[in-house]
């Protein structure tokens, strides 16, 4: 059945020619990177026929009361970035909570509790609501859901700290003797069902499912079975590539109250999130020498750059291609506010995905894209800062173009994902001798982390304690207790962070916002590990 779409608000009409030229994003607070970054995309990849991005003329306000208003080019000054760059902050002040005992104990508590119910696990932590019968505890989701890899990945992030950076893992001395062995056991229990996922060809989310746990298991412990699963998953992902479109199919079908896509012969769906699954193909290609995997990833990245990234370096969420011709049929959103708006997590996926893609390819086109996408993200946060409407404005709104309101939903996952991408950019640019631009992105990371921890860190802190009177040779897991931090109050909360928004699109059949989210916590932990790997903390 052909897709039917209910039009909402302004629309962009698809044509068959897409401009491959996008000038770099520029801001008043730093434009030195423009001179050495190419100003247009490579137009040689597959799937070159696409549609033009809209080029609205007026700059956005923080929250658009007029739904007909579309975002345009931004030229912004961010005094908070200047201030933080210029004051010579004490090292790691904003970052300390990334390495607190709380983050270890929170993950540990959920891992042990849920394994007592089901071992091996058949469901995985996804989100934590703040109200209702399951308030403050993880809602568990079937193991085949795309988020299943993030909780095991969080365990492996802690295992990396335990094995490589033990001084960054503040656990009681009495627990240290058996901690790494117990954490390894927990991690593998949670990762075990993921091996069977590696052969799936019904989803593009293979990197999210497989890499956080199984790639780390291979790299930390040398488990050849985990490497085999990573390589199998890459082959499975590559099977979804279409030469005509020049892209990997993201979704086979999707439906909400506004549109239905259920005919794979007529519609080829690609979402911006797909950029963060390319890392799996590059990794497997590097491990095996399989150039085909690398070429598929690079071609997909070029297609996304042409069809999903707008001329002002904002992003669409969902593109519907014609699989027979490779042309773009529709530019839509499935999780953002409007088709023309900028869903903040989508922008974050783009930043991280293009930064990762550059580290594998060293193609300056992808570096230019990652820089401009990140500049756009920081510029929209700057608008929130300048407006004075919101406390802790570096915690992104769930969509940058939602109408102004006193307490719009935020999305801590968007901030954490974007910060991971900006940290990669910091390291890349620093290595290239571009210290000023690199410093700006590190300052952006620190702003995002500081505001996120101030606004969204769950009220009660968790601590691990030994089991009272346990024998010296006991293998029992430590007990986790949670205590009030003395300021925020509130009940125990399974997630580290609150204020995430998985999907607040009004037409979605499952709307949920203002909650804890497993991948917000994962990317918080991964950010801490990146800082450790880079020697920045």
Phi, psi and omega per residue, in radians:
X1 nan 2.310 3.119
X2 -1.168 2.618 -3.121
X3 -1.185 2.452 3.022
X4 -2.060 2.344 -3.043
X5 -2.259 2.223 3.032
X6 -1.472 2.113 -3.117
X7 -1.291 2.395 3.124
X8 -2.347 2.085 3.078
X9 1.157 -2.747 -3.096
X10 -1.159 2.577 3.117
X11 -2.277 2.752 3.013
X12 -1.943 2.295 -3.109
X13 -1.570 2.233 -3.110
X14 -1.277 2.448 2.952
X15 -2.212 -3.091 -3.001
X16 -1.764 0.099 -3.138
X17 -2.177 2.209 -3.104
X18 -2.050 2.258 3.125
X19 -1.196 2.210 3.130
X20 -1.580 0.011 -3.097
X21 -1.779 2.234 3.051
X22 -2.390 2.018 3.082
X23 -1.157 2.608 3.126
X24 -1.018 2.546 3.050
X25 -1.149 2.378 3.099
X26 -2.182 2.547 3.064
X27 -2.334 2.756 -3.130
X28 -1.222 -0.443 -3.064
X29 -1.413 -0.189 3.042
X30 -3.010 2.050 3.100
X31 -2.238 0.202 -3.049
X32 -1.164 -0.389 -3.108
X33 -1.266 -0.295 -3.013
X34 -1.107 -0.624 -3.027
X35 -1.086 -0.604 -3.010
X36 -1.861 0.211 -3.140
X37 -2.009 2.285 3.132
X38 -0.994 2.616 -3.025
X39 -1.817 0.092 3.095
X40 -2.556 2.771 -3.101
X41 -1.446 2.684 2.979
X42 -1.160 2.291 -3.103
X43 -1.885 0.333 -3.020
X44 -1.626 -0.147 -3.036
X45 -1.289 3.013 3.107
X46 -1.228 2.843 3.090
X47 1.184 0.649 -3.010
X48 -1.251 -0.419 -3.128
X49 -1.385 2.057 -3.129
X50 -2.552 -2.884 -3.100
X51 -1.943 2.746 -3.132
X52 -1.300 2.495 2.960
X53 -1.271 2.612 3.044
X54 -1.238 2.648 3.116
X55 -2.247 1.208 -3.132
X56 -1.034 2.725 -2.970
X57 -1.681 -0.413 -2.995
X58 -1.871 2.530 -3.133
X59 -1.308 2.581 -3.062
X60 -1.386 2.647 2.900
X61 -1.502 3.030 -3.114
X62 -1.048 -0.878 3.073
X63 -2.211 2.215 -3.005
X64 -1.578 1.894 3.107
X65 -1.247 -0.480 3.097
X66 -1.636 1.943 -3.072
X67 -1.188 -0.264 3.111
X68 -1.399 -0.129 -3.103
X69 -1.383 2.336 3.096
X70 -2.007 2.632 -3.133
X71 -1.216 2.502 3.082
X72 -2.155 -2.692 -3.117
X73 -1.277 2.596 -3.114
X74 -2.042 2.403 2.990
X75 -2.334 1.757 -2.895
X76 -2.238 2.666 3.023
X77 -2.027 2.270 -3.095
X78 -1.971 1.675 -3.096
X79 -1.125 -0.489 -3.114
X80 -1.179 -0.618 3.086
X81 -1.172 -0.782 3.109
X82 -1.018 -0.770 -3.089
X83 -1.097 -0.782 -3.082
X84 -1.258 -0.553 3.069
X85 -1.223 -0.585 -2.978
X86 -1.601 -0.257 -3.016
X87 -1.563 -0.128 -3.132
X88 1.091 1.043 -3.076
X89 -1.007 2.555 3.017
X90 -1.037 2.406 -3.076
X91 -0.992 2.316 2.910
X92 1.207 0.187 -3.095
X93 -1.012 -0.861 -3.093
X94 -1.302 -0.318 -2.963
X95 -1.693 -0.078 -2.983
X96 -1.013 -0.677 -3.067
X97 -1.169 -0.322 3.080
X98 -1.078 -0.404 -3.035
X99 -2.106 0.303 -3.126
X100 -1.322 2.770 3.092
X101 -1.018 -0.500 -3.130
X102 -0.935 -0.788 -3.061
X103 -1.202 -0.550 3.088
X104 -1.217 -0.864 -3.041
X105 -1.156 -0.614 3.119
X106 -1.056 -0.873 -3.122
X107 -1.134 -0.750 -3.130
X108 -1.034 -0.807 -3.095
X109 -1.006 -0.855 -3.107
X110 -1.158 -0.723 -3.107
X111 -1.051 -0.817 -3.117
X112 -1.217 -0.795 -3.095
X113 -1.044 -0.810 -3.069
X114 -1.295 -0.533 3.072
X115 -1.190 -0.500 3.067
X116 -1.144 -0.417 3.119
X117 -1.535 -0.599 -3.052
X118 -2.698 2.033 3.122
X119 -2.485 1.946 0.110
X120 -1.281 2.751 -3.094
X121 -1.189 2.483 3.033
X122 -1.954 -0.187 3.029
X123 -2.331 2.778 -3.051
X124 -2.294 2.594 3.101
X125 -1.042 2.368 3.080
X126 -2.152 -1.032 -3.072
X127 -2.535 2.824 -3.114
X128 -2.215 1.989 3.132
X129 -1.424 2.853 3.102
X130 -1.830 0.038 3.132
X131 -2.615 2.958 3.123
X132 1.571 -3.125 -3.043
X133 -1.138 -0.442 3.140
X134 -1.823 0.344 -3.094
X135 -0.952 2.363 3.025
X136 1.331 -0.056 3.076
X137 -2.088 2.682 -3.088
X138 -1.112 2.306 2.872
X139 -1.408 2.186 -3.084
X140 -1.624 2.475 -3.063
X141 -2.156 2.603 -3.116
X142 -0.911 2.586 -2.991
X143 -1.130 -0.327 -3.124
X144 -1.543 0.044 3.117
X145 -1.282 2.658 -2.974
X146 -1.116 -0.328 -3.097
X147 -1.539 0.053 -2.981
X148 -1.090 -0.419 -3.085
X149 -1.416 -0.231 -2.986
X150 -1.350 -0.603 3.114
X151 -1.243 -0.818 2.995
X152 -0.992 -0.645 3.101
X153 -1.093 -0.612 3.086
X154 -1.132 -0.690 3.075
X155 -1.092 -0.746 3.133
X156 -1.212 -0.515 3.041
X157 -1.094 -0.709 3.073
X158 -1.198 -0.640 3.114
X159 -1.120 -0.669 3.077
X160 -1.046 -0.729 3.102
X161 -1.107 -0.759 -3.107
X162 -1.091 -0.661 -3.057
X163 -1.500 -0.636 -3.025
X164 -1.848 -0.534 -3.041
X165 -2.342 1.051 -3.040
X166 -1.039 -0.466 3.124
X167 -1.219 -0.287 3.110
X168 -1.626 0.203 -3.126
X169 -2.123 1.501 -3.008
X170 -1.385 1.434 3.078
X171 -1.967 2.724 -3.101
X172 -0.997 2.514 -3.130
X173 -0.966 -0.652 -3.102
X174 -1.117 -0.321 -3.107
X175 -1.749 -0.178 -2.974
X176 -1.180 -0.535 -3.001
X177 -0.998 -0.799 -3.062
X178 -1.851 0.036 -2.952
X179 -1.083 -0.862 -3.069
X180 -1.109 -0.724 3.120
X181 -1.123 -0.748 3.124
X182 -1.165 -0.685 3.127
X183 -1.164 -0.659 3.068
X184 -1.074 -0.759 3.126
X185 -1.103 -0.798 3.103
X186 -1.046 -0.799 -3.103
X187 -1.042 -0.782 -3.099
X188 -1.239 -0.580 3.060
X189 -1.057 -0.783 -3.120
X190 -1.284 -0.464 -3.121
X191 -1.470 -0.361 -3.013
X192 -0.902 -0.858 -3.117
X193 -1.136 -0.281 -3.099
X194 -1.246 -0.438 3.134
X195 -1.006 -0.698 -3.133
X196 -1.187 -0.368 -3.130
X197 -1.282 -0.331 -2.984
X198 -1.086 -0.418 -3.106
X199 -1.584 0.059 -3.102
X200 -1.223 2.325 3.053
X201 -2.059 0.231 -3.098
X202 -1.740 0.164 -3.104
X203 -2.622 2.645 3.052
X204 -1.650 -0.038 -2.997
X205 -1.485 0.531 -3.009
X206 -1.160 -0.597 3.114
X207 -1.189 -0.751 3.103
X208 -1.071 -0.669 -3.085
X209 -1.307 -0.724 -2.923
X210 -1.737 -0.796 -2.915
X211 -1.200 -0.727 -3.058
X212 -0.976 -0.591 -3.131
X213 -1.795 -0.951 -2.958
X214 -1.300 -0.645 3.040
X215 -1.100 -0.722 3.135
X216 -1.190 -0.599 3.084
X217 -1.079 -0.741 3.093
X218 -1.109 -0.814 -3.049
X219 -1.275 -0.543 -3.107
X220 -1.551 -0.606 -3.028
X221 -2.064 -0.169 -3.134
X222 1.267 0.417 -3.121
X223 -1.256 1.905 -3.075
X224 -1.148 -0.457 3.107
X225 -1.112 -0.676 3.135
X226 -1.174 -0.710 3.072
X227 -1.077 -0.736 3.128
X228 -1.046 -0.691 3.122
X229 -1.182 -0.663 3.089
X230 -1.071 -0.793 -3.115
X231 -1.175 -0.683 3.084
X232 -1.104 -0.739 3.137
X233 -1.070 -0.664 3.121
X234 -1.125 -0.735 3.091
X235 -1.106 -0.694 3.105
X236 -1.091 -0.759 3.129
X237 -1.119 -0.741 -3.117
X238 -1.101 -0.434 -3.130
X239 -1.149 -0.254 -3.117
X240 -1.613 0.086 -3.113
X241 -1.368 2.429 3.102
X242 -2.062 2.077 -3.128
X243 -1.078 -0.702 -3.074
X244 -1.095 -0.752 3.139
X245 -1.411 -0.533 -3.046
X246 1.333 0.626 -3.063
X247 -2.717 2.843 3.009
X248 -1.583 2.284 3.106
X249 -1.150 2.200 3.131
X250 -1.395 -1.013 -3.099
X251 -2.084 2.443 3.014
X252 -1.306 -0.621 -3.130
X253 -2.774 2.762 3.036
X254 -2.741 2.703 -3.096
X255 -2.628 2.446 2.926
X256 -2.513 -2.965 -3.086
X257 -1.259 -0.151 -3.096
X258 -1.845 -0.658 -3.113
X259 -2.551 2.780 3.085
X260 -2.333 2.241 2.985
X261 -2.117 2.010 -3.123
X262 -2.468 0.226 -3.127
X263 -2.111 1.781 -3.082
X264 -1.237 -0.269 3.073
X265 -1.348 -0.405 -3.088
X266 -1.825 -0.478 -3.013
X267 -2.305 2.371 3.121
X268 -2.177 1.855 -2.974
X269 -1.662 2.282 3.097
X270 -2.303 2.303 3.136
X271 -2.035 2.750 -3.087
X272 -1.111 -0.511 3.098
X273 -0.945 -0.475 -3.058
X274 -1.013 -0.414 -3.128
X275 -1.043 -0.528 -3.090
X276 -1.503 -0.003 3.004
X277 -1.653 -0.156 -3.132
X278 -1.214 -0.485 -3.138
X279 -0.962 -0.611 3.105
X280 -1.080 -0.758 -3.137
X281 -1.147 -0.759 3.126
X282 -1.118 -0.731 -3.129
X283 -1.113 -0.829 3.140
X284 -1.139 -0.675 3.092
X285 -1.083 -0.693 3.116
X286 -1.198 -0.620 -3.136
X287 -1.234 -0.580 -2.999
X288 -1.933 -0.254 -3.027
X289 1.358 0.281 -3.123
X290 -1.435 1.721 -3.092
X291 -1.170 -0.467 -3.136
X292 -1.037 -0.749 3.122
X293 -1.083 -0.729 3.138
X294 -1.137 -0.760 -3.116
X295 -1.136 -0.684 3.102
X296 -1.066 -0.801 -3.129
X297 -1.071 -0.764 -3.097
X298 -1.194 -0.717 3.100
X299 -1.092 -0.754 3.110
X300 -1.045 -0.752 -3.127
X301 -1.078 -0.719 3.101
X302 -1.123 -0.684 3.133
X303 -1.139 -0.771 3.092
X304 -1.058 -0.721 -3.124
X305 -1.077 -0.656 -3.135
X306 -1.368 -0.692 -2.916
X307 -1.756 -0.459 -3.039
X308 -1.888 -0.563 3.115
X309 -1.455 2.171 -3.117
X310 -1.370 2.958 -3.119
X311 -1.119 -0.441 3.126
X312 -1.620 0.139 3.103
X313 1.296 0.262 2.834
X314 -1.474 3.120 -3.035
X315 -2.387 2.564 2.861
X316 -1.366 2.916 3.030
X317 -1.659 -0.881 -2.941
X318 -2.236 2.291 3.051
X319 -2.079 2.330 3.043
X320 -1.840 1.946 3.083
X321 -1.651 2.712 2.931
X322 -1.468 1.994 -3.075
X323 -1.177 -0.290 -3.127
X324 -1.488 -0.486 -3.078
X325 -2.083 -0.339 -3.083
X326 1.442 0.043 -3.135
X327 -1.460 2.720 3.115
X328 -1.419 2.282 3.100
X329 -1.730 -0.697 -3.067
X330 -2.553 2.544 3.002
X331 -2.094 1.970 -2.883
X332 -2.344 3.122 2.896
X333 -2.258 2.593 3.031
X334 -2.010 -0.382 -3.104
X335 -2.238 -0.167 3.116
X336 -1.534 -3.008 -3.084
X337 -1.336 -0.906 3.137
X338 -2.481 2.858 3.127
X339 -0.979 -0.676 -3.064
X340 -1.497 -0.199 -3.037
X341 -1.411 3.066 3.130
X342 -1.990 1.816 3.065
X343 -1.211 2.111 -2.946
X344 -1.128 -0.644 3.134
X345 -1.232 -0.573 3.046
X346 -1.061 -0.757 3.091
X347 -1.078 -0.668 3.132
X348 -1.159 -0.758 3.070
X349 -0.997 -0.689 -3.127
X350 -1.136 -0.769 3.131
X351 -1.030 -0.910 -3.104
X352 -1.132 -0.759 -3.093
X353 -1.119 -0.776 -3.141
X354 -1.269 -0.563 3.052
X355 -1.124 -0.772 3.088
X356 -1.089 -0.756 -3.113
X357 -1.084 -0.676 3.094
X358 -1.112 -0.695 -3.101
X359 -1.094 -0.477 3.104
X360 -1.496 -0.682 -2.988
X361 -1.711 -0.465 -3.006
X362 0.983 0.479 3.076
X363 -1.453 2.060 -3.086
X364 -1.076 -0.364 3.081
X365 -1.074 -0.712 -3.127
X366 -1.294 -0.582 3.047
X367 -1.143 -0.767 3.098
X368 -1.020 -0.729 3.136
X369 -1.116 -0.845 -3.105
X370 -1.061 -0.720 3.127
X371 -1.094 -0.844 -3.077
X372 -1.213 -0.634 3.062
X373 -1.103 -0.723 3.115
X374 -1.203 -0.685 3.082
X375 -1.063 -0.706 3.109
X376 -1.080 -0.784 -3.139
X377 -1.030 -0.839 3.133
X378 -1.132 -0.614 3.125
X379 -1.143 -0.685 3.110
X380 -1.200 -0.607 3.026
X381 -1.158 -0.595 3.090
X382 -1.109 -0.655 3.075
X383 -1.052 -0.716 3.110
X384 -1.123 -0.674 3.096
X385 -1.107 -0.825 -3.078
X386 -1.165 -0.516 -3.086
X387 -1.194 -0.534 -3.091
X388 1.248 0.156 -3.078
X389 -1.399 -0.478 -2.961
X390 -2.182 2.471 2.968
X391 -1.327 2.646 3.118
X392 0.839 1.077 -3.014
X393 -1.191 -0.193 3.112
X394 -1.450 0.074 2.878
X395 -1.575 1.942 -2.947
X396 -1.109 2.550 2.866
X397 -1.082 2.701 -3.094
X398 -1.118 -0.540 2.987
X399 -2.404 2.343 -3.056
X400 -1.181 -0.232 -3.032
X401 -2.025 0.308 3.097
X402 -1.184 2.617 3.088
X403 -1.018 2.568 -3.138
X404 -1.075 2.417 3.089
X405 -2.707 2.827 -3.076
X406 -1.084 -0.707 -3.076
X407 -2.396 1.194 3.115
X408 -1.200 2.601 3.083
X409 -1.021 2.436 3.016
X410 -1.701 3.118 3.001
X411 -2.500 1.675 3.118
X412 -1.111 -0.499 3.114
X413 -1.137 -0.667 3.089
X414 -1.056 -0.768 3.130
X415 -1.103 -0.755 -3.110
X416 -1.195 -0.685 3.111
X417 -1.139 -0.819 3.129
X418 -1.068 -0.718 -3.139
X419 -1.080 -0.659 3.071
X420 -1.072 -0.755 3.104
X421 -1.130 -0.719 3.140
X422 -1.147 -0.563 3.113
X423 -1.194 -0.656 3.034
X424 -1.088 -0.751 3.100
X425 -1.073 -0.724 3.113
X426 -0.982 -0.869 -3.109
X427 -1.134 -0.741 -3.130
X428 -1.084 -0.841 -3.081
X429 -1.240 -0.611 3.089
X430 -1.106 -0.723 3.108
X431 -1.154 -0.433 3.127
X432 -1.566 0.103 3.113
X433 1.402 0.292 -3.109
X434 -1.870 1.193 -2.951
X435 -1.155 -0.614 -3.088
X436 -1.142 -0.817 3.125
X437 -1.165 -0.709 3.107
X438 -1.024 -0.731 -3.125
X439 -1.128 -0.604 3.130
X440 -1.101 -0.732 -3.125
X441 -1.235 -0.603 3.052
X442 -1.134 -0.690 3.072
X443 -1.098 -0.685 3.084
X444 -1.063 -0.736 3.093
X445 -1.034 -0.801 -3.089
X446 -1.173 -0.635 3.072
X447 -1.097 -0.808 -3.117
X448 -1.102 -0.819 -3.117
X449 -1.125 -0.784 -3.104
X450 -1.068 -0.819 -3.140
X451 -1.185 -0.642 3.140
X452 -1.127 -0.788 3.130
X453 -1.172 -0.633 -3.140
X454 -1.193 -0.686 -3.075
X455 -1.552 -0.671 -2.797
X456 -2.088 -0.075 3.081
X457 -1.114 2.228 -3.103
X458 -0.985 2.556 -2.911
X459 -1.121 -0.681 -3.093
X460 -1.660 2.375 3.084
X461 -1.602 2.517 -3.121
X462 -1.830 2.531 3.120
X463 -2.409 2.475 3.086
X464 -1.614 2.414 3.121
X465 -2.325 2.571 3.097
X466 -1.127 2.682 3.058
X467 -1.216 2.219 -3.097
X468 -0.997 2.338 3.040
X469 1.056 0.413 3.115
X470 -1.259 2.456 3.077
X471 -1.026 2.692 -3.101
X472 -1.030 -0.641 -3.083
X473 -1.623 0.228 -3.109
X474 -1.175 2.504 3.113
X475 -1.837 0.194 -3.125
X476 -1.159 2.524 3.124
X477 -1.237 2.609 3.053
X478 -1.066 2.770 3.066
X479 -1.595 2.513 3.094
X480 -1.935 2.278 3.060
X481 -2.083 2.673 3.120
X482 -2.164 2.378 -3.092
X483 -2.261 2.687 3.091
X484 -1.183 2.424 3.135
X485 -1.399 0.015 3.063
X486 1.555 -0.147 -3.107
X487 -2.156 -0.869 -3.011
X488 -1.473 -0.569 -3.060
X489 1.205 -2.969 3.095
X490 1.817 3.042 -3.092
X491 -1.610 2.880 3.059
X492 -1.036 2.524 -3.027
X493 -2.408 2.228 -3.018
X494 -1.115 -0.654 -3.093
X495 -1.474 2.775 3.074
X496 -1.289 -0.760 -3.076
X497 -1.957 2.578 2.959
X498 -1.812 -3.007 2.962
X499 1.127 0.581 2.974
X500 -1.632 2.807 3.104
X501 -2.379 1.874 -3.127
X502 -1.264 -0.832 -3.109
X503 -2.774 1.962 3.123
X504 -2.027 0.281 3.102
X505 -1.150 2.261 -3.005
X506 -1.132 -0.313 -3.116
X507 -1.696 -0.036 -3.131
X508 -1.213 2.555 3.054
X509 -1.384 -0.202 3.094
X510 -2.368 1.687 -3.130
X511 -1.764 2.164 3.052
X512 -2.604 2.335 -3.071
X513 -2.552 2.921 3.091
X514 0.969 1.096 -3.085
X515 -2.559 2.973 2.918
X516 -1.356 2.685 -3.055
X517 -2.551 2.311 -2.987
X518 -1.049 -0.621 -3.103
X519 -1.486 -0.276 2.936
X520 -1.117 -0.781 3.107
X521 -1.162 -0.730 -3.141
X522 -1.031 -0.833 -3.103
X523 -1.252 -0.420 2.973
X524 -1.115 -0.830 3.127
X525 -1.145 -0.741 -3.140
X526 -1.118 -0.627 3.070
X527 -1.060 -0.784 3.084
X528 -1.035 -0.715 3.132
X529 -1.182 -0.660 3.068
X530 -1.059 -0.747 3.105
X531 -1.054 -0.691 3.099
X532 -1.157 -0.792 -3.136
X533 -1.076 -0.613 -3.106
X534 -1.469 -0.074 -3.129
X535 1.239 0.452 -3.090
X536 -1.591 -0.152 3.084
X537 -2.357 nan nan
